[in-house]
């Protein structure tokens, strides 16, 4: 059985677009965390397989998403938390750059661990009291 890959990609694209259109702002941030985590995990696989092009593409994608998360920070309402997250996101992007330069899976894992911690806090905030 042959699968039309273009049709499959279009189907996935429509699914993602629909999810984005119906998501709350909180859910959109969770989706960004998930996208960055997926890109980082994929990059680790590329590092292990010594795929330089794949590694670079996925690490750049993760950096772009993290910079997007940084852009969502509301420094007026977020105060010290927003300031701390801003610094943490900067650190993550620098660490990803180092990981890309040195093909360092441990640096990628460090960023994954940090993102998982921030995501867990974000998800916890949304839970009813």
N, C-alpha and C positions, 0 to 999 in steps of 0.2 A: 504494500500500500504506500503510495507516494503522497507526501504532504507538500502542499504549496506553501513554501516558507514565507513568501511575500504576503499571502493571505493570512497566515498565522501571525505575522508581525503586525499587520493592520488590525486584526482582531484584538491582539494584546494592547495595541495603541488606543483603540476605542475603549477598552476596558479601563485603562489607566485614566484616560480623559474623563470618563464618566465618574470614576472614583474621585478624581480631583474636583470636579464640578459640584459634587454632592457632599464633599467633606467639610467639616467645620475647620476653622483656623487651627484649632488644637490638633485635629486629625492630620492636617496638612504638614504640620511640623513633625509629627510621628512618621509620616510618609517620607519626609526628607531624611530623618534619622535612618530609617530603613534603607533608603537608597544609598546613603553614604556607607552604611555597614555592609551592604551587598557589594558595592564597588571595592571596598577595602578587602573583604574576604576573597573576592575574585582576583584582586591584585596579588594577594599572598600566593594564590595558586600559580599565577603567572611568574612570580619570583622563583618559586620552587621549580618551575619548568624552564626557567631562564628565558622567558619570552619578554624581551625588552619592550617591544611595541605594545603588547597587551598590558604589561605592568604600567607603563607610562599613561596609557589611555585611561585605565581604571583609577589610578592615583590622581590624575588630573580631574576626573569626574568627581571623586570624593572631595577633593579640595574645593571645587566649584560649589558643591552642595553645602559644605561647611561654611564657605563664604556667604552663601545664601542664608543659612541659619543666622549668621552674624548680622546680616542686613535686617532680619526680622526683629532683632533685639530692640526693645523699647526702653531707652535709658531714662526717660522721664518717670514712667511707672515702675520700671524694674529696679531702679536704684543700684545698690551695691551688687545685687545678684546679676543684673545685666552687665555691669562693669566687669565682674569676675568671669562671666561667660564669654564676654568679648575677648578678654585676655586668654582664656582657655582655648577658644576657637583659633586665635592667632597662633598659639602654641601648637595646636593640632596641624594647622596648615604648614608651619615650619617643619614639624616632625615628618609629615608626609613628603615634603620636599627632600629632606635628608634620606628618607627611606627610598625614594625614587633614585636619588643620586647614587646611593650605596647599595641598592638592591637588598634592602634590609627588612626581612620579614618581621623581626622583633619590633622594629619601630612601627610597622603597620599594626601589629598586635597591640602595641601600647595605645595607639589612637583608637583602635576598636574598643579596648577596655574603657577608655575615657568616655567615648560616645555611648557605650552601653550604660554607664553610670549616669550620664546626663539624661539619656532617654528614660531610664527608670524613674528618675526624679520627675521628669515631665509627665510621664504616664500617671504617676502617683498623685500629682497635683489635680488631675481631672477626676479622680475617684470621688464619689459622694462622701460627705463627712458622716 
